[in-house]
Amino acid sequence: MIKFAKVEKRLLGTENDYGWFPIIALSGKIGIDDITNSIMNRCTLTEVDITACLKAFQRVVIEYLKNGYSVSLGDLGTFRPSLRSGIYSKEMGNYVAGGRKVADTVYESDGETVKELGVTSNDIRSLKVVFNPSSEIKRSLNRNNLQFAFSGVKRTASKRV
């Protein structure tokens, strides 16, 4: 069963209009020890073997992501690295939304001039990992297959006048 709460938020495109929205009320947080125990109850592997596999799995996935790979986990889904950057405006010759002007000529290892493209690694603001669930996960989390329970009001918006 998935629990939900309601939260009051400002409506998009307005300054003083608020509405109530449902949000997930998490049941808790599951860690590697909890997952290890659940797996142990479903197979013949020992706790030590399962923990070693999960920790090695963690390290391997991180290593692949750091090297620019997407990591597909079958019926679970796919992890992939992503980044945030400014938006380059050719007309203005700089980045909109907090970007920078194009640097002096910069070359990539293949000799291509990056200045013409208006992009260098300096324009990468931050990195993140994106998870795309598989269609199996999406189907299993279809709202028609789940039960919901209201758990109360999470918070109200602080209204500024």
N, C-alpha and C positions, 0 to 999 in steps of 0.2 A: 504494500500500500504506500502510495506517495502522499505525504502531507504537504499542504500548502497554507500560506498565510496571505494576508492582504497588506499592501503597502501603499501609502499615499505619495504620489509623485506629481510634479508639475507636468501639465500636458504640453507636448511638443508644439512649438510655434506660438506659445502664449507666455505671458509674464506672471499672471496672477490666477490662472485657472488650474485647478488640481483635480485629479481623479484617482480612484482606487484600482490597483492592479494586483493580480495574483502572482505570488513568487513561491518557489520551492522552499519548504521548511525542512532542511536537511535532517535526517534521522541520526546523523553522527558522521564520524570519519573512520574509514577502514584503512588499516595499514598493512604492511608486509606480513606481520605476525598473524593478523586475522585471515589474510588470504592463504597463508601457509596452512593454518589449521583447517580452513575450508577444503583446500586441496587434499590434505592428509586424510580427511574423512571420505574422500571419493576415489582414492587409489592406494597402491601399496608402497609408495615412496615414503621415505622417512622425513621427519621434520628438517633435519640437517640437509638432506638432498634437495628438498623443495626450496629452502631458504637460499642455498647456494645457487640454484638455478635462477631464482627470481632476481637475486643481486647481480649475477652475471648478465642476465637478460637486460636489466637496467643499464649496466655499463655499455653493453653492445649497442642498444638503441641510441643512447646518448652519443656514442662515437660515430655511428652512421649519420645522425642528424648534424653533428658538427662538421661532417664532410659533405654536406649538401644532399644527402639521400632522403627520399621519402621511405618510410618503413611501413610496409603493409603487414598487418597481423590477421589476415584471413577474415573470419567472421566477426572480429572485433572492429576493425577499421584501419585507418592509415594515419600515422603521424607524419608531418612534414615541416621543415623549417620555413619560416616566413620572415619578412622584415618590414619596417616602417621607414618611410623616407619623405622628403619634400616632393612637391610637384613642380617639374621644370616647365617654365613658360618660355618658348623660343622667341616670342615677340618681345618679351621684357628682358630676356637674356639672364634670368635668374629664377630662383625657386619661389613659388608662392607658398604660403602657409609655413613661414619660418625657415625657408631654405636659404641658400647662399648664392652669390654670383658665381659664374663659371670660373674656375681657377685658370691659371696659365696652362699652357699645353701640358697635358698629362698623357703618358703612353702606357698601354697595357703590354704584357709580355709578348703578344703577337705583333706589336708595333702599331696597332690601331690607335688613332688619336681619340681619346675619350672626350676631349673638349668639344668636339663637334656634336657628340651625343648629349653633352651637358650633364654627365653623370660620373661621379667618382665614388670610391668607397667612403669618402668623408660625408657623403649625403645620406648614408645609412644611419637612421636615428636609433633604432633598437632592433633586436632580434626576438622572435617569439616562436613557439611551437604551436601548430594548428593540428587539431585532431578531427578527422572526418569519419564519423561512424559508418559502418557497413550498412547495407540495406537490411541485413538480418537484425542488427541492433535497432535500426529505425522501426522495423516492423514490430519488434518485441516491445518497443516503447510507444506504440500507437495508443493514443488516449482511449480508444475503444476496448483495448485489452487490459486496461489498468483500473484500479480503484483509487479514489481520492478521499482524503479526510481533511477538513478544515481545522487548522491548529490555532487560529486567532489572528490578532492584529500584530504585525511585525513592528511597524513604526508609522508615524504620521510625518508628513513633510513639515519642515520649519518654514512657515509662510512669512515672506518679507513684504512689508507694505511700504 
